[in-house]
Amino acid sequence: MHENDGHVEVDHDVDSTYGDTGSSASTSLHSSVLRYEFKHGRRYHSYQAGAYNFPNDEREQDRLDMIHHVFWRLINDKLFLAPIDPNAGLRILDIGTGTGMWAIHMGDDYPGAAEIVGNDLSPIQPQWCPPNVKFVVDDVELDWAETEPYDYVHVRYMAGAIKDWPRLVKQIYDHLKPGGWVEFQETANTLYSQDGTLKPDNAMVRMMDGLSEACDKIGRTLDPAPSMEGWVKEAGFEKVAVEKFRLPIGSWPKDPRLKEVGTLMAVNFTEGVEAFTAVLFKDVLGWSKEEVEVLNAGVRSAVKKGDVHPIFDFLVVMGQKPESK
């Protein structure tokens, strides 16, 4: 790797599983994409810098892999809820694929899927993956130049990353085959407790409030989930359905599956809080390093105490493009 003007350029062997199809912004893995930015002790993407305000280094990749497992377990060991059969030669798009775990899991489970394309701003996906999976570096908020439509589009865990959700939903509609399905999986990012144990002054609540404020300031809402159903209907989708799951933080649930999910979400908070707050609190809200460190310590302490029972709602919103369109 080479230091250069505050960026680091990383030399990789470019693998053929990375393509350059997709939107007008799609790009193969050339040096500008692999030139990372370092700030607040973490590594960030440089392609379309500022569009995504969280790190992409190995610590963050480990967290994202864990979150993939959390969501898979939460919806009963399923990768999707839409009524589709990927093995029927479907062409699938995973928007904001991150580490590529969902796409790879799909490729392993459904070898009959014709193609599973994962796109992201960061080229952090593995080079070895199932033969029907490929990854592209792409900004889905730009115009798509893709000419071949998809049968199914999957969007998960993209809160705080999109400026214009209705436009993205419409682009998905336009690039689906008639009868194709879209599925959004997203947490509604307001913490609550059913037993009243979570108070407004809890550090976890203060962190979420600050993240919401910062994301609003940069025009990338942290809480798109409650609006998803409306956006999907407005874009023209039919058979719109919403399923809601409760996503606990902590090992307090009695149900074994939710206890596992909650335990991992506690790890997500204690080990991920630094990644959540670094850019948004320091650079957007103007907090000092010391103020952020105090908040982060408060979050870790609140999670480890385990005397409150916080929950997010996790929403899965599905819709079908009309057969006749």
C-alpha positions, 0 to 999 in steps of 0.5 A: 500500500502507498501513502498519498495525500492522506489516502492509502492506495492498496494494490490488489490482484483484481478478480474477475468476479468483480464486474463493471456493469450496473449503473453509469457509476459502476466501476471495476476495481481500479486504483481510485476505488481502492484508495481508502481514507483514514480518519478517527483511527478507522478506514473509510471508502473513498469512492463517492466519499461521504455517501456512507459515514461508517468504516469499511475496515476489518473490524467493521467487516466482522461486525457486518458479518455478525449482523447478517447472521442476526437478521437471518436468525431473526426472520427464522433462518431465512434470507428472504420472505418474498414469494420467489424461487431463486432456483428457477433461474432468477436474476437477483440484485443485492443493493449495498451488499457490504461484505457480500455475505447475503449474496454468497449465502444466497449463491450457496443455498440457491445454485439454480439462481442465474446470477446474484449481483451484489453492489456496494461503494466499497470493494470489501467482498471476498474474491472467492464466491459461488459461481453465480455471484458477482460483485460490482462497485456502484453508487445506486443513487446515480442513474442505472445504465443496467439494461437487463432487468432483475427478477428480485431486488434485495435491500437490507440495513441501508439506514443512513446511507440513502439521500432519496429513498423514493427515487431509489425505490422507483429505480428498482421498479424500473429495473425489475421484470414484470412480476418481479419482487422487491424486498426491504429489510430494515430496523425502525431505529427508535429504541423502546421497551415493552416493560418501561425499563428503557428511559430517555436518558439511557446512553443507548437512547442518546446515541440513537437520538444523536445518530438520527439528528446527524443523519437528518443534517446530512439528508440521509435519514436513519429511520426509513423503515416506517416510510418504506410501505408508502414508498413501495406503494407510491412507486407502483408495486402491488401485493405490498406486504409488511412483516414485523419482528422484534429485535432485542438488545441483550441476552434477556429474552427467554426465547432461545432464538431471540436470546441468541439474536439479542446477545449478538446485538449487545455485541453490536452495540458495545463493539460497534459504538465507536464506528457508529459515532466517529464521523456523525458525532464528531464531524457532523454534530461537532462533538469533541473527542472527549464528549464522544468517548464519554457517550461511547463508554456510557453505551457500553456500560448500559448494554453490559448492565443488562437491567433494561430491555431495549427493542428495535422493530425490524420491518420486512417490506415486500412488493411485486411489480405488476405483471402487465407493466 
